[in-house]
Each structure stands twice: as structure tokens, then as C-alpha cells.
Amino acid sequence: MDWPWFIWLMYPPFFNDEQRGWALANVPCWLGNTWKSC
């Protein structure tokens, strides 16, 4: 299950650095496709 990038940023303790990096890298995609996996 994929989570929107802002969830990853709001709850960093639940994710490791690699996952947070992936979320940040997908910010533009999430902004254009809210709640949809990229």
C-alpha cells in the first residue's frame, strides 16, 4: 500500500531514510496524482 508523500513526512519515525528519500523524490508526482500510486 502506497502512502501520500505528506504522510511519510508527517510520520518519519515509521519510515527509514531510503523510504523518506523515495517519498521526497515523488513529491511532484503526488502533487499531480493525489492519493494515487506513481
PDB file of N, CA, C and O in Angstrom:
ATOM      1  N   MET A   1       0.848  -1.203   0.000  1.00  0.00           N
ATOM      2  CA  MET A   1       0.000   0.000   0.000  1.00  0.00           C
ATOM      3  C   MET A   1       0.880   1.249   0.000  1.00  0.00           C
ATOM      4  O   MET A   1       1.777   1.393   0.830  1.00  0.00           O
ATOM      5  N   ASP A   2       0.611   2.126  -0.924  1.00  0.00           N
ATOM      6  CA  ASP A   2       1.406   3.353  -1.016  1.00  0.00           C
ATOM      7  C   ASP A   2       0.733   4.480  -0.242  1.00  0.00           C
ATOM      8  O   ASP A   2      -0.491   4.607  -0.235  1.00  0.00           O
ATOM      9  N   TRP A   3       1.552   5.285   0.401  1.00  0.00           N
ATOM     10  CA  TRP A   3       1.017   6.410   1.160  1.00  0.00           C
ATOM     11  C   TRP A   3       1.407   7.712   0.489  1.00  0.00           C
ATOM     12  O   TRP A   3       2.488   7.802  -0.092  1.00  0.00           O
ATOM     13  N   PRO A   4       0.550   8.726   0.554  1.00  0.00           N
ATOM     14  CA  PRO A   4       0.891  10.042   0.002  1.00  0.00           C
ATOM     15  C   PRO A   4       2.154  10.574   0.654  1.00  0.00           C
ATOM     16  O   PRO A   4       2.434  10.268   1.813  1.00  0.00           O
ATOM     17  N   TRP A   5       2.911  11.360  -0.076  1.00  0.00           N
ATOM     18  CA  TRP A   5       4.196  11.837   0.423  1.00  0.00           C
ATOM     19  C   TRP A   5       4.084  12.577   1.751  1.00  0.00           C
ATOM     20  O   TRP A   5       4.994  12.502   2.576  1.00  0.00           O
ATOM     21  N   PHE A   6       2.970  13.298   1.970  1.00  0.00           N
ATOM     22  CA  PHE A   6       2.869  14.082   3.201  1.00  0.00           C
ATOM     23  C   PHE A   6       2.707  13.199   4.428  1.00  0.00           C
ATOM     24  O   PHE A   6       3.066  13.605   5.533  1.00  0.00           O
ATOM     25  N   ILE A   7       2.170  11.996   4.249  1.00  0.00           N
ATOM     26  CA  ILE A   7       2.056  11.075   5.375  1.00  0.00           C
ATOM     27  C   ILE A   7       3.455  10.635   5.802  1.00  0.00           C
ATOM     28  O   ILE A   7       3.752  10.530   6.992  1.00  0.00           O
ATOM     29  N   TRP A   8       4.307  10.380   4.809  1.00  0.00           N
ATOM     30  CA  TRP A   8       5.676   9.941   5.103  1.00  0.00           C
ATOM     31  C   TRP A   8       6.428  11.037   5.846  1.00  0.00           C
ATOM     32  O   TRP A   8       7.229  10.764   6.740  1.00  0.00           O
ATOM     33  N   LEU A   9       6.155  12.294   5.459  1.00  0.00           N
ATOM     34  CA  LEU A   9       6.849  13.412   6.085  1.00  0.00           C
ATOM     35  C   LEU A   9       6.296  13.692   7.476  1.00  0.00           C
ATOM     36  O   LEU A   9       7.023  14.139   8.364  1.00  0.00           O
ATOM     37  N   MET A  10       5.007  13.427   7.659  1.00  0.00           N
ATOM     38  CA  MET A  10       4.378  13.697   8.949  1.00  0.00           C
ATOM     39  C   MET A  10       4.762  12.650   9.996  1.00  0.00           C
ATOM     40  O   MET A  10       4.797  12.937  11.192  1.00  0.00           O
ATOM     41  N   TYR A  11       5.048  11.431   9.529  1.00  0.00           N
ATOM     42  CA  TYR A  11       5.366  10.358  10.466  1.00  0.00           C
ATOM     43  C   TYR A  11       6.695   9.691  10.135  1.00  0.00           C
ATOM     44  O   TYR A  11       6.737   8.490   9.871  1.00  0.00           O
ATOM     45  N   PRO A  12       7.794  10.473  10.147  1.00  0.00           N
ATOM     46  CA  PRO A  12       9.105   9.942   9.779  1.00  0.00           C
ATOM     47  C   PRO A  12       9.589   8.772  10.632  1.00  0.00           C
ATOM     48  O   PRO A  12      10.326   7.932  10.115  1.00  0.00           O
ATOM     49  N   PRO A  13       9.215   8.670  11.917  1.00  0.00           N
ATOM     50  CA  PRO A  13       9.719   7.558  12.725  1.00  0.00           C
ATOM     51  C   PRO A  13       9.296   6.190  12.192  1.00  0.00           C
ATOM     52  O   PRO A  13       9.929   5.180  12.499  1.00  0.00           O
ATOM     53  N   PHE A  14       8.236   6.154  11.400  1.00  0.00           N
ATOM     54  CA  PHE A  14       7.750   4.879  10.896  1.00  0.00           C
ATOM     55  C   PHE A  14       8.471   4.457   9.622  1.00  0.00           C
ATOM     56  O   PHE A  14       8.253   3.357   9.116  1.00  0.00           O
ATOM     57  N   PHE A  15       9.337   5.339   9.100  1.00  0.00           N
ATOM     58  CA  PHE A  15       9.997   5.051   7.834  1.00  0.00           C
ATOM     59  C   PHE A  15      11.495   5.283   7.942  1.00  0.00           C
ATOM     60  O   PHE A  15      11.950   6.134   8.706  1.00  0.00           O
ATOM     61  N   ASN A  16      12.262   4.511   7.162  1.00  0.00           N
ATOM     62  CA  ASN A  16      13.706   4.705   7.189  1.00  0.00           C
ATOM     63  C   ASN A  16      14.109   5.793   6.191  1.00  0.00           C
ATOM     64  O   ASN A  16      13.261   6.321   5.472  1.00  0.00           O
ATOM     65  N   ASP A  17      15.404   6.127   6.146  1.00  0.00           N
ATOM     66  CA  ASP A  17      15.874   7.210   5.288  1.00  0.00           C
ATOM     67  C   ASP A  17      15.597   6.933   3.818  1.00  0.00           C
ATOM     68  O   ASP A  17      15.249   7.845   3.068  1.00  0.00           O
ATOM     69  N   GLU A  18      15.747   5.687   3.405  1.00  0.00           N
ATOM     70  CA  GLU A  18      15.523   5.351   1.999  1.00  0.00           C
ATOM     71  C   GLU A  18      14.079   5.621   1.600  1.00  0.00           C
ATOM     72  O   GLU A  18      13.805   6.157   0.525  1.00  0.00           O
ATOM     73  N   GLN A  19      13.153   5.238   2.490  1.00  0.00           N
ATOM     74  CA  GLN A  19      11.736   5.428   2.198  1.00  0.00           C
ATOM     75  C   GLN A  19      11.368   6.912   2.190  1.00  0.00           C
ATOM     76  O   GLN A  19      10.577   7.355   1.358  1.00  0.00           O
ATOM     77  N   ARG A  20      11.952   7.684   3.130  1.00  0.00           N
ATOM     78  CA  ARG A  20      11.678   9.123   3.146  1.00  0.00           C
ATOM     79  C   ARG A  20      12.240   9.766   1.888  1.00  0.00           C
ATOM     80  O   ARG A  20      11.627  10.669   1.319  1.00  0.00           O
ATOM     81  N   GLY A  21      13.412   9.297   1.454  1.00  0.00           N
ATOM     82  CA  GLY A  21      14.021   9.837   0.238  1.00  0.00           C
ATOM     83  C   GLY A  21      13.142   9.558  -0.963  1.00  0.00           C
ATOM     84  O   GLY A  21      12.993  10.401  -1.848  1.00  0.00           O
ATOM     85  N   TRP A  22      12.551   8.344  -0.987  1.00  0.00           N
ATOM     86  CA  TRP A  22      11.661   7.979  -2.092  1.00  0.00           C
ATOM     87  C   TRP A  22      10.433   8.883  -2.080  1.00  0.00           C
ATOM     88  O   TRP A  22       9.975   9.341  -3.127  1.00  0.00           O
ATOM     89  N   ALA A  23       9.915   9.131  -0.895  1.00  0.00           N
ATOM     90  CA  ALA A  23       8.730   9.972  -0.776  1.00  0.00           C
ATOM     91  C   ALA A  23       9.028  11.389  -1.265  1.00  0.00           C
ATOM     92  O   ALA A  23       8.235  11.979  -1.998  1.00  0.00           O
ATOM     93  N   LEU A  24      10.173  11.927  -0.856  1.00  0.00           N
ATOM     94  CA  LEU A  24      10.538  13.277  -1.272  1.00  0.00           C
ATOM     95  C   LEU A  24      10.732  13.349  -2.778  1.00  0.00           C
ATOM     96  O   LEU A  24      10.373  14.342  -3.411  1.00  0.00           O
ATOM     97  N   ALA A  25      11.303  12.289  -3.350  1.00  0.00           N
ATOM     98  CA  ALA A  25      11.548  12.255  -4.789  1.00  0.00           C
ATOM     99  C   ALA A  25      10.237  12.213  -5.562  1.00  0.00           C
ATOM    100  O   ALA A  25      10.186  12.604  -6.728  1.00  0.00           O
ATOM    101  N   ASN A  26       9.177  11.738  -4.914  1.00  0.00           N
ATOM    102  CA  ASN A  26       7.886  11.597  -5.583  1.00  0.00           C
ATOM    103  C   ASN A  26       6.921  12.743  -5.289  1.00  0.00           C
ATOM    104  O   ASN A  26       5.750  12.688  -5.666  1.00  0.00           O
ATOM    105  N   VAL A  27       7.417  13.780  -4.616  1.00  0.00           N
ATOM    106  CA  VAL A  27       6.551  14.918  -4.301  1.00  0.00           C
ATOM    107  C   VAL A  27       5.849  15.465  -5.545  1.00  0.00           C
ATOM    108  O   VAL A  27       4.632  15.651  -5.512  1.00  0.00           O
ATOM    109  N   PRO A  28       6.574  15.730  -6.648  1.00  0.00           N
ATOM    110  CA  PRO A  28       5.893  16.268  -7.840  1.00  0.00           C
ATOM    111  C   PRO A  28       4.821  15.316  -8.357  1.00  0.00           C
ATOM    112  O   PRO A  28       3.776  15.757  -8.835  1.00  0.00           O
ATOM    113  N   CYS A  29       5.072  14.031  -8.264  1.00  0.00           N
ATOM    114  CA  CYS A  29       4.116  13.046  -8.752  1.00  0.00           C
ATOM    115  C   CYS A  29       2.878  13.054  -7.870  1.00  0.00           C
ATOM    116  O   CYS A  29       1.753  13.014  -8.370  1.00  0.00           O
ATOM    117  N   TRP A  30       3.083  13.104  -6.559  1.00  0.00           N
ATOM    118  CA  TRP A  30       1.946  13.108  -5.635  1.00  0.00           C
ATOM    119  C   TRP A  30       1.095  14.360  -5.820  1.00  0.00           C
ATOM    120  O   TRP A  30      -0.131  14.312  -5.731  1.00  0.00           O
ATOM    121  N   LEU A  31       1.774  15.493  -6.084  1.00  0.00           N
ATOM    122  CA  LEU A  31       1.032  16.741  -6.255  1.00  0.00           C
ATOM    123  C   LEU A  31       0.123  16.663  -7.474  1.00  0.00           C
ATOM    124  O   LEU A  31      -0.942  17.281  -7.506  1.00  0.00           O
ATOM    125  N   GLY A  32       0.546  15.904  -8.472  1.00  0.00           N
ATOM    126  CA  GLY A  32      -0.234  15.791  -9.696  1.00  0.00           C
ATOM    127  C   GLY A  32      -1.194  14.619  -9.664  1.00  0.00           C
ATOM    128  O   GLY A  32      -2.123  14.549 -10.468  1.00  0.00           O
ATOM    129  N   ASN A  33      -0.973  13.694  -8.733  1.00  0.00           N
ATOM    130  CA  ASN A  33      -1.799  12.484  -8.687  1.00  0.00           C
ATOM    131  C   ASN A  33      -2.134  12.129  -7.245  1.00  0.00           C
ATOM    132  O   ASN A  33      -1.787  11.053  -6.759  1.00  0.00           O
ATOM    133  N   THR A  34      -2.809  13.044  -6.575  1.00  0.00           N
ATOM    134  CA  THR A  34      -3.097  12.857  -5.159  1.00  0.00           C
ATOM    135  C   THR A  34      -3.816  11.544  -4.877  1.00  0.00           C
ATOM    136  O   THR A  34      -4.805  11.202  -5.525  1.00  0.00           O
ATOM    137  N   TRP A  35      -3.297  10.825  -3.900  1.00  0.00           N
ATOM    138  CA  TRP A  35      -3.858   9.561  -3.430  1.00  0.00           C
ATOM    139  C   TRP A  35      -3.719   8.413  -4.429  1.00  0.00           C
ATOM    140  O   TRP A  35      -4.283   7.337  -4.227  1.00  0.00           O
ATOM    141  N   LYS A  36      -2.961   8.649  -5.516  1.00  0.00           N
ATOM    142  CA  LYS A  36      -2.751   7.567  -6.480  1.00  0.00           C
ATOM    143  C   LYS A  36      -1.282   7.170  -6.457  1.00  0.00           C
ATOM    144  O   LYS A  36      -0.413   8.023  -6.279  1.00  0.00           O
ATOM    145  N   SER A  37      -0.997   5.897  -6.634  1.00  0.00           N
ATOM    146  CA  SER A  37       0.392   5.455  -6.672  1.00  0.00           C
ATOM    147  C   SER A  37       1.041   5.947  -7.958  1.00  0.00           C
ATOM    148  O   SER A  37       0.368   6.135  -8.971  1.00  0.00           O
ATOM    149  N   CYS A  38       2.349   6.154  -7.909  1.00  0.00           N
ATOM    150  CA  CYS A  38       3.052   6.707  -9.060  1.00  0.00           C
ATOM    151  C   CYS A  38       3.784   5.613  -9.836  1.00  0.00           C
ATOM    152  O   CYS A  38       4.433   5.899 -10.843  1.00  0.00           O
TER     153      CYS A  38
END
